[in-house]
Amino acid sequence: MNRSLEVDCLVVGAGPAGSVAAQAVSSRGHSTLMIEKRAEIGLPIRCGEGISSAVLDLLDLPETGIHISTRMDGARIISPSGHKIEFRSDPKKHDTGYILNRDMFDRMLAIRAFRSGADINVMCEAVGMEREDGQAVIRCKSLKDTFDIRAKIVIAADGFESKIARWGGLDPSLSPRDIDSCIQYRMTGVEHDGSFCDFFIGKRYAPGGYVWCFPKGNDLFNVGLGINESMINGPSFPKRCLDRFVGSDPDFTQGKIVEVHAGGVSVGLPMDMTVADNLMVVGDAARIIDPLTGGGIYNACVSSIHAGRIASECIEAGSYSSDDLEPYDKAWREDLLEQIVFDYLAKERFLDADDELLDSVISKISSYDLNEISTEVLINVIKNEFPDIFVA
């Protein structure tokens, strides 16, 4: 053991959730350190990179800049036989979608945290946790040595299946039905429409999930899919499904794959409790994610803003027990839980839907004038037209 550090707040993970939390705590004058096990913040990019304008509004970020790749005219949902729902953005309602440059987005948020007073250590991995004298002690490993960081509060932003949450006494485990296995290609030379985000649904494309096609500008596209773990047929099944899609769509057959990324995402409900003594869990680490789409940036940032506020209040009060930190758990649930549960129930109903039913659903609702990108509007239309889908 070569050295030891002590801070008010340690944030583990430098994705959007971690950086937003670190900024929220450090901007209130508390010593804050954010550690990231990788060498570069924002890489590798395991994300489709699509966001709504709500993310930019929440974080007070501009609509143009190096963090934005493209601005979208809308989105389309395509059924197995080609029926299509089209949603167009309405600038008056400020419901525009964007495709990020996710690496630049993550670094921008980390830089804001640093400028607010947070310190940042990359290539620093948390390898263990214990509690001692009312503080959390995180054992860390860098290239040079292994050392301890003592913190009054640890904010776990270490992503899917959080190690910090498990070490802290919380349960981050998930059933296969609540996990999607994802793979994404970055492709060039693609001739697909570059003004819409497209979602292809049904077992024909991705059992228990969907294929996404997100334009990155010029002839670049993120083309990926998520498949529910309960429907995986062999370790290479997601790749085989994506290859089949790319090989069968004439817009993509001439394209060239320049990057490949794979990973998992939770599509279940959040953890039963997101605090313990000296510990708060945010974003993907707490499964505060949209179970229907797998999207998590907005929810992650909302949860981290609440975490930063409550952490600061507890640091000032000198109290860090689970009871003291529980207002964080209540705050994010008040903002987000109702929509998460709504989307989870929708995901459960559609998980086992066959392609014939999905064709009928998309064909029927394509006749509606849906002028906003809203999961709730879409699901309510489906409930009215196909009530049997939502029978428990």
ABEGO torsion letter per residue (X at the ends): XABBBBBABBBBEABAAAAAAAAAAAAAGBBBBBBBABABBGOBBBBAGBBBAAAAAAAGBBABEAABABBBAEBBBBBAAGBBBBBBBBAAAGABBBBBBAAAAAAAAAAAAAAAGBBBBBGBBBABBBBBGGBBBBBBBBAABBBBBBBABBBBAAEBGBAAAAAAGBBABBBAAABBBBBBBBBBGBABBAABBBBBBEAAABBGBBBBBBBAEEABBBBBBBBBAAABBEAAAAAAAAAAAAAABAAAAABBBABBBBEBBBABBBBABABBBGBBBBEAAAGBBBAAAGBAAAAAAAAAAAAAAAAAAAAAAGBABAAAAAAAAAAAAAAAAAAAAAAAAAAAAAAABBAAAAAAAAAAAAABBBABBBAAAAAAAAAAABAAAABX
